[in-house]
C-alpha cells in the first residue's frame, strides 16, 4: 500500500502549480475544469510516484491556522527527500535566493537527517531532507 496523493486547496492554482514544477521537478497534468462546480485542479506527479492534487474553487475560505509561527494538530508539512546533504543545501540556497523564507536549517537532526524547512507560495510548510552519513556531516 502507498499514499496515492495529498490534496491542497489554493487561491492561486497556476502559481502553486508552477512552484512545485519549477523547484521540485513535478510534472503537471492537463488542468481539470468542472464549470458546474467552479472547480479546477492539477495533479502534480513526482519521480517517486507520489502526487499532489492542487485544487481551486472560488468559495473556499482562507486557512485560519498560523502555519508559520504556531503549528496545529493535523497535517503540518510535505517532505521532499533528496539524495544527499549537498543537494539539500543547494535546494535551500536556491529557494532562499528566489525569495522563499527558510524557517529552520539546514541542520542535522538527532534521527539521522539533514534538513531545512521552508514555505510554498501559500505558506504550506515544506521540509527538504536527506539521510546523512558521518563522513558527510564534516563536509557541509
Secondary structure, 3 states (H helix, E strand, C coil): CCCCEEEEECCCHHHHHHHHHHHHCCEECCCEEECCCCEEEEEEECCCCCEEEEEEECCCCCCCCCCCCCCCCCCCEEEEECCCHHHHHHHHHHHHHCCCCEEEEEEECCCCEEEEEEECCCCCEEEEEEECCHHHHCCC
